[in-house]
Each structure stands twice: as structure tokens, then as C-alpha cells.
Amino acid sequence: MKKKLKVAVLFGGRSGEHQISLISAASVMDAMDRKKYEIIPIGISLDGKWIVSQDPMAILKSKRKRVNNATALLSLNPREKRIFILKSQKEILKKELKIDVVFPVLHGTYGEDGTIQGLLEMADIPYVGAGVMASAIGMDKGIMKSLFKQKGLPTPDFTIIKRVDWKKDERNAIKVIEDKIGYPSFIKPTNLGSSVGISKATNRKELKEALKSAFLYDRKIIVEKGIFCREVECSVLGNDDPIASVVAEIIPKKEFYDYEAKYTDGMTDIVIPAPLPKRVSEKVRRLSIEAYKAIDCAGMARVDFFLEKTKNKLYVSEVNTIPGFTQLSCYPKLWEASGLSYKKLIDRLIELAIERYRDKKKSKTRF
């Protein structure tokens, strides 16, 4: 009998998207084939504690501010590829778990931004999804959009405002935004996802309130030109030779696709395939792969677009390197519509993780 792969699923984390991560991870683990995989759930609390004992999902869902259960420690010895479980902060190891591959289902900071990927690289453990650089670029919307422009990919006009500059001179920050972007504009934390902290401003008063809200989540804010548009998305899968799914149109029942619209059942319609001319859908798919390759992504990503209503002009909004995996999420739905079931999608992502790891091991690190 073929040996089961030991797959550690990481969820929770120290970000504003902690709760969404729990929902995504529960969906992923429910769909994983128990005949192929030995699943090791690892929860990360809001204060950064790694939890393996008992039921990490239940512990994190209880929303305790501090977790007192046994904690886990990832070995950074590349020969070990294992997690140690501690009885307490003072006692020696209780037991250890060998790991073959890690499936990070961590949205936002300290999970999708290259930090956990760097840790797993140090530990020399294969993991699902983008590497350190692509994760970091995909998380920082300002760097990502600058790279899009450099690569000739269409993206809306934007400017970056730092918290330190806002505190130093609010009036000048407002002037910069009004001169460069104008109204309407969308204000977002640069390093966050799931539409957390996003607001629309149509005048100076709304802009000030939007900036205050966004600066609660990040030290850098991106202010983007508002476009009268339709929102479309495409899923990408693969390493060096990625493929694109069919295209979806996102139709929020609110004014725009914010956190509530994204994660509340019935608040958004996802139309698959999107009712678009064939040439437009093909362009979305082509640009999705170009944007994916532009940041050197691997494994998976969802690429979001704005389609201007008056001119049918496409703009690449962003690449999401760890897209949502909830039952409402677009990424798995698009692959199901493209002929790849949820269960098979997870299998493929794990295969791609191992494939990328093996390819990386071909490179010399000494000379």
C-alpha cells in the first residue's frame, strides 16, 4: 500500500483575515482524500502561537484571546522536516511529527506575504503556493502594480501614502491624492487582502475617513483611481507553465466588492462563465498568465480585473497568491467550471508543491 503523504495544513495566523483563514482551511481539510493524505492541522493563534494538540480549529474558533494548550515548534534543521510538540514552554519535547509537505491556508500578513514561505524554505519543507519573492510582491499592492506597469500590463492609476507622511502633514497628503488621482477613488491597505479596510471616497471628507480606517491596518495605503467597471476574475494554476481557468464576473449587491459582500452568503453573485465576448474572455486569460508570470508566481493565484464599462478596456487589479478556499470562493469554483473538481484541485496543488521543491533541489547552493 502506498504510503500516505503527511500534509500539514496551516491556518489562522496573526492577520486581519484570521477568521477567513479558518473557514478556508476547514473547506480544504474536508475535501482532502484521507486515503492519500495524513492531515496534520496546525492552527496559529492571533498572538502567533502554533497549536497542534487536541483540535486546533475548535480552539481558534472559540476566539480565546490567549491559548494555553501545548504549542508546536518547527525545526529549522533542513534534515529533520518535522514539528516538535512541547508540553509547556519550560518542558522538553513531548512528541514530534514528520512532515512531507505544508499547505498554508493563511491569508494576509504573516502568511501570504512571504514570511511563512521564508520559514519553510529555511526548514527545507515543500509547500503549496508561491515562493518568498512572489508572495511578498503579491502582498504589497504598490510594488505589484509598479511591476505591472514596468511589464506593460494595464493597471489603474494609483499613488502610495505612508502613515508617517499622513501624520506629519494631512493636508499635503490629501493634496497629493486629489492632484494625482482625484475622485472617485478607492483606498486600501497596501498589505492586506479579503477587501479588509477598503473604502470608496467621492469627496474630501470621505477620503479623510477612508484613510483613517485604512491606516488602522497598514503603514502604507494605496489610493487607486475609481473606474466605472465590471469586476472579473480568473484562476491560474501551475509552476513554470501555468494554465488559466474560465472567467467569472463578480456582481456585488453592495456598491462595491467589500469584505461583507465577499464573505456573506447572498451578498454577491458570481457568474461563471462571465457573460463576455470570447475575445475579452481570452484576453483576461492571457493577461492572467502574464500577471502571474510577472511576479514569478507558482502553484496557484487568482487574478482580479476591472473591465471599464464604456470602452471595454481591461485593467489588471491584483494577483492573490493564496486566494480564498471557502465554499463561496471564486478560485475553486472557476476550476470546477473548467473541469477540475475541488478534490482534484487540492491533489494538483500538492503535486505542484513537490514538483517545485524537486526542481529547486536541482540547483547548486555550494561551489
N, C-alpha and C positions, 0 to 999 in steps of 0.2 A: 504494500500500500504506500502510495506517495506521501511523503512527509508534509504535514501542514506548514504553511508559512506563518511565522509568528509576526502579526501585524499590530503595531502599537498605534492606536488612534488617539491623537492629541486634541483636546477640546477645552473650551473655557477661555482662560487667559486674562491678561491684565489690560483689557481694552474696553472701549465703549460698546463693542459688539459682542461682549461676553455671552449674553443670552441667546443671540442668534447662532453663535458657535455651538451652543448646547443642542439647539434644535437641528442644525445641520448634521452634527456628529451622530445624534440619535438615528437620523434617517440613514446615514451611511452604514452604521453598525447593524441596523435592522436588515439591510439589504445584502450584507456580505455573506458569502457562501461559507457556512460552518464546516463543510466538507473539505474546503480548500485552505481555510484560514483559522488559526487560533488567534482570537481577538484579545488584545490587551488594552482595555480602556484606561487612559491616563487623563485625569482632569487637572486643570490648572486653575487655582482659585484666583480671585480678584487681587489678592495680595501676593500672588506668584508662587504659592505652594503647590508642588506636584503631588497628586493623590492617586495611589494605585489600589490600596486596600479597600475591602468591602465594595461599595458601589459608588464610584466617583461621580457618576452622573446624578444620582439621587442626592449625594452630599452637596454638590454645587447647585442643584435646583432648589435646595432648601434655603438658599440665599443667606447662609450664615456669614457673618462678617469675618469671623476668624475660624479656621478649620483646625481641629486638634487631632485628627486621625493620623495614622502613620503616613509618613511622607516618602517620596521617591527621590533618588539621586541618579542622574545619568552619568555613566562612566565616560570620561573623555579619553580613556585609553583605547586607541583605534583597534587594538587586538581583541577587545572584550565584547563590544557591541551589546551591552546589557544595561539594565536598570537595577540598581540596588534599592531595596526597601528597608527603611530604618525603623527600629522600634520606637525611638524617640530621637530628639536632637543630640542626646548625650550617649545613647547606647550604640553598640556595634551592630553590624548588619544582621537583619533578621532572615532575609532570603533575597534571591536575585532572579531576574527574568531576562532571558536571552531574547534579542530582538533581531528579526530579519529585515524588516522594512517599517518605516514610520509613515503614517497617513496624517499629516497635520490638517485639522479642520479648525484652524484658528484664524478668525477674521480680524483685520485691523492691526494695530500696533502690537509689537512683541509676538507676532505670529505670521503676519502676511508681509512683513516689511524687511525680511532678510535676517532678522535676529535669530529666530529658531532654526532657520536654514543654516546659518553660520555655526550654531551649536552642533547641529547634526553632521555638518562637514567635519568639524573637529573630532567628533566621535566616530567618524567614518561609517555612518549608517545610511543606507539608501533611504530616500524619502520621496513621497509623491509631490509633484508640482515643480514650480520654478526654482532656480538656484538663488544664491545670495544676491547677485547683482540685479537680475531681472525682478526679484521680489522687492528689492529696495527701490528700484526705478518705478515699478508698477504702483508702489505705495505713495510715492511722492509725486502728486499730480503736476506740480510745477516743473520738475525735472523731466517727467514723462512727456509733457506737452512740448517742452523745448526740444526734446529729441524728435518728436513727431515733425515739428517744423523743419528741423535740420534734415530729416529724411524725406521732406516734401509731401508729408501726409497732411491733408486738410484738417485743421482743428480750430475751434472758435478763438477769437482774440481773448487774451487774459492778462492779468497782472498779479503780482505776488505782494502781499503786505505782511510785514513781520510784526509780531506783538510788541516788540521793543520800540519800533518806529511809531506804532499806533499810540502807545502810552506817552511817547515823547512829544508827538505833535499830531493830535487827532485831525485838526483842520487841514494840515498838509496831506495826510493820508487820504482824506475824503476828496481833496482836490485832484490828487493823482488818479484816483479811481474815476472820478467824473470826467477828467480830461482824456484818459486812455480808453475807458470802457463805456461810460455813460449809463443810461437806463433804458430798458430794464436790465438788471444784472443778477447773476447768481453767485452767492457767497458760500464757500465750502472750506472746511478744514483741509489743508493740503494732504495730511497723512491720516486719513480715515476713510472708511467705506460705509456701505449699507445706508447711505444718504443721511448719516448722523450729522447733525449740526448744519444742515444745508438750509438756506433761506433765499427767497427772491426779494429783490428791492426794486421799487419803481420810483422812489424819491429819496431825498437825503435822510429823512427821519427813519425810514425803513432800513436804509443802508447802515446807519449807526447801530440800530438794534441787531441787525444781522451780524455785523462784525463782533459786537459784544458776545453774542451767542456762540459764534464760530470759534472765538478765541478761548472759550472755555475748554475746547478740545485739542487745540494745537497752537504752537508758537508761530506757525506760518499759515496764512489764509490765501486761497486763490479766489480772485474775483473774475468771473467769466461773462462775456457778452451774452445777453439773453437772445435767443433765436426763436422765432415763431416756427415751431417744428413738430414733427412726429419723432418718437423715440423708437429706435430699432436696435436689436441685439443679435449677436452671432456667437456661437460657441466654437472654440478651437481646441483640437486635441492632437498631441504628438510632440516629438522632440525636434529633430532637425528637418523632418519632412512632415509638417503638420497638415491637418485637414480641417475644413470648416463645415459646420452644420448648415441646415436650412436656417432661414432668418425669421425672427419673431418681431412683432410690433407690440410695444408696451403702451397700454392705454389706461393711465391712472384716472380714477374717478374724482380725484382732487385736482387742483390746478397744475401740480407737477408731481413727479415721482419721488416723494419724500419717504422717510422711514415708515410712517404709518401706512402709506399706500403700498409699500414694498412688502410688508410683513403681516398685514391684516387681511384675512380671507374676505374676498368680495370687494376689496377696495381698488383692485386693479384687474383689468382684462389683459391676458396675454394671448395674442392671436398668432397661431402657428399653423401654416406658414404665413408670413406677413403678406397682406394684400398689396404687393408692389409689382411694377413691371419687371419682367425677367431680367432685363439689363441692369436695373437698380439692385435687385437681389444679388446678382452675380458680382456687381461692384462691391457690395457690402462684404461678400465672402472673400473677395480678393484683398480688399483693404484690411479685413480682419487678420488674414495671414501676414500681410505686410507689417501691420502694427505689432503683431505677436513676435515676428522675427526682429523687428526694430529694437525691442528691449531684450532680445535673446531669451525669450520665454521657453519653457519646457513643461511637458506634462499636460497642463490644461490652462485655459483662460476664457473668460467671457469678454467680448469686445463690444462696447456700447457706442452708439452713433446717434447723431441728430440729423434728421432729414428735413431741410428747410422746405416749408410748405409752398412758398411762392415760386421758387426756382428749382425745386427738387435737388438742391445741392447737398451733398453728404459731408458731414464733419465727424471725424473720429473724436469721441469724447474721452474714453479711457479704456485701459486694459485691466481687468480684475483677475489677479493671479490665483486667488482662492475664492472662486465665486460661491454663492450660496448653494447648499445642497438640501434645503428643506423641500417639503412636498410642493410648496408654492414657487420654488426657484426655477428660473428660466434655463440655467445651464443643463441640468439633466433632462428637462422637458424637450429641449431642442435636439438632444441626441436621440431621445426616444422617437421623435418625429423623423429623425434621419435614419432610423433602423437599428439603433443601438440601445438596448434596454438598460435600465438603471444598474442592474446586477452586472451586466457585461461591461458597462462603462467603468465600474469600480475595478473589475478584473483588469481592464485595459490600462487604467491609471497605475495600478500596482506593477504591471508588466513594464510600462514606460519608466517607472522609477528605477527598477532593476536594470533595465536596458541602459539608462543614462549613467547609472553608477558604474556598470561594467565598462562603458565607453570611457568614462573619466579615469578608470584604473589603468587604461592603456597608456596614459600619459606619464612620462618620467617626472619624478619630483626630485631626483638627485642626478648630479652629473660630475 
